[in-house]
């Protein structure tokens, strides 16, 4: 039997900073569109 899908919805204010901390990682957001996110760990 398969369990339910895992989802985690988050929102960040990118006008404040181009860096996001998530689950112990620091991500530098390089580019975003409605189709993709380009980032550096």
C-alpha positions in Angstrom: 0.0 0.0 0.0 1.2 3.5 -0.9 1.1 6.3 1.7 -0.1 9.8 1.0 2.1 12.2 -1.0 4.3 14.6 1.0 3.8 18.3 0.4 5.4 21.3 2.0 4.2 24.7 0.8 6.4 27.6 1.6 6.6 31.3 0.6 9.6 33.6 0.9 9.9 37.4 0.4 12.7 37.6 -2.2 12.8 41.4 -1.9 14.5 41.0 1.5 17.3 38.7 0.4 18.4 36.3 -2.4 19.3 33.6 0.2 16.9 31.0 1.7 17.6 28.8 4.7 15.7 25.5 4.5 16.2 22.3 6.5 19.8 23.1 7.3 20.7 24.2 3.7 21.5 27.7 2.6 20.3 28.3 -1.0 21.3 31.4 -3.1 18.5 32.0 -5.6 19.9 33.0 -8.9 16.8 33.1 -11.1 13.1 32.3 -10.8 10.2 32.0 -13.2 6.8 30.3 -13.1 8.5 27.2 -14.6 11.8 26.8 -12.7 14.1 28.0 -9.9 17.8 28.3 -10.5 19.8 28.2 -7.3 23.2 27.5 -5.8 23.7 25.4 -2.6 
